[in-house]
Amino acid sequence: ACREITLSYDFSRALLTKTKVLSQSRIYASFNNLFYVTNFSGPSPEPPVSTSNQVNGIYAGTYPTPKSFVLGVQVSF
């Protein structure tokens, strides 16, 4: 399973001193619950809190684990 990956890039101070406004700048992307490597045939290999809804090895009435993607910019003046 790939739970969380964050990729970021910090801009160099030499580049930022040319702007004369920014002291620090960073861009980033974060990915949560990106993929699972499994033979499980249900919506999500993560079992719910209650396993009483299990039918033929699949948890009925449960939602799959949501995926999320976040892009951002962090700046300091």
N, C-alpha and C positions, 0 to 999 in steps of 0.2 A: 504494500500500500504506500502511496505517496500522500502523506498527510499535509505537509506544508513546505512550500518552496518560496523563497524570497530572493529576487535578483535586484541588485542596486548598482548604481554608478555614481561615484562622487566626482564632481568636476574639479580639476586642478586649481590650486590657488593662483598659479601664474595666469591662467585664463580668466579667473574671476577678478583679479586686480585690474585688469583692463577695463572692466565694466565700471569700476569705482563706486558701485552701489552694493553689490553682493559680497558677503564675506564667506559664505558657504552655500553650496547648492548640491542637491542630490535628487535623482529620479529613481523610482523603484516600482517593481511589480511583484505582487504576492499572489500565490495560487494555493488554495486550500482544497483538500480532498480531490486532487487532480485525477488519479486513476488507481485502480486495484488490479492486482494480478492474482486471479483465483479461478477456480472451477465452479464457484457458487453460481447458481442459475437465477437467484432472486434479485430484487432491485438493489440490495446492499448487503455485503458480507458481514456487516456489523450487526450483532443481535440486539434487539430492543431490550429495554429494562425488564419487561415481563416477557417470558418465553411461552406463555399460555396460548398465544395465537399461532403456534407453529402447526402447519398442516403439510404433511409429506416433505418435511425438511425445509419448507419455505415459510418465512414469517409473514402471515397474512395480516392485512390491515395496518401495516407499518409504512412509513415514508422512507425513501432512500436518503442517504446522507447527502446534504446539499453541497454543491461545488460553489466556490466563490473566487472571483478574480478582482484584485484591487490594483489600480494604477495610481501613483502619487508623485508629487513633487514636494520637496522640502527645501526651503530657502531661509537664509539668515542675512539680515541687512547690517 
